[in-house]
Amino acid sequence: QGQFVESGGGLVQPGGSLRLQCSASGFTFSRNAMRWYRQAPGKEREFVAHINSAAGGLVRTYADSVQGRFTISRDNAKNTVYLQMNGLKPEDTAVYYCNTNPPGPHWGQGTQVTVSS
């Protein structure tokens, strides 16, 4: 079962950028599609970005709210998935998590992203 450690969050002004990373272990990373999710205060956890495995053609999909601003990528040699976030908006404020698709039972601690002036 997968274990995940997210990092890279912080406080950034609107329009700024952050790069999140998630180190995964406990499963064959290269064979699994990976996703970023986020959870804002008082809201349900939601899908942000998806990347297939190499066998799946590394197809990427995004939530409409982040399309064109966020980019997901992966490094199978490092068992790591990244989320490059540009043009950040206050509504992007949330705790960001990664997991497989479909998600496994264990979630990491997440990394807090706060977008505020």
Secondary structure in CASP SS format (residue, H / E / C, confidence):
PFRMAT SS
TARGET T0000
AUTHOR 0000-0000-0000
METHOD secondary structure of the structure
MODEL  1
Q C 1.00
G C 1.00
Q E 1.00
F E 1.00
V E 1.00
E E 1.00
S E 1.00
G C 1.00
G C 1.00
G E 1.00
L E 1.00
V E 1.00
Q C 1.00
P C 1.00
G C 1.00
G C 1.00
S C 1.00
L E 1.00
R E 1.00
L E 1.00
Q E 1.00
C E 1.00
S E 1.00
A E 1.00
S E 1.00
G C 1.00
F C 1.00
T C 1.00
F H 1.00
S H 1.00
R H 1.00
N C 1.00
A C 1.00
M E 1.00
R E 1.00
W E 1.00
Y E 1.00
R E 1.00
Q E 1.00
A C 1.00
P C 1.00
G C 1.00
K C 1.00
E C 1.00
R C 1.00
E E 1.00
F E 1.00
V E 1.00
A E 1.00
H E 1.00
I E 1.00
N C 1.00
S C 1.00
A C 1.00
A C 1.00
G C 1.00
G C 1.00
L C 1.00
V C 1.00
R E 1.00
T E 1.00
Y E 1.00
A C 1.00
D C 1.00
S C 1.00
V C 1.00
Q C 1.00
G C 1.00
R C 1.00
F E 1.00
T E 1.00
I E 1.00
S E 1.00
R E 1.00
D E 1.00
N H 1.00
A H 1.00
K H 1.00
N C 1.00
T E 1.00
V E 1.00
Y E 1.00
L E 1.00
Q E 1.00
M E 1.00
N C 1.00
G C 1.00
L C 1.00
K C 1.00
P H 1.00
E H 1.00
D H 1.00
T C 1.00
A E 1.00
V E 1.00
Y E 1.00
Y E 1.00
C E 1.00
N E 1.00
T E 1.00
N C 1.00
P C 1.00
P C 1.00
G C 1.00
P C 1.00
H C 1.00
W C 1.00
G C 1.00
Q C 1.00
G C 1.00
T E 1.00
Q E 1.00
V E 1.00
T E 1.00
V E 1.00
S C 1.00
S C 1.00
END
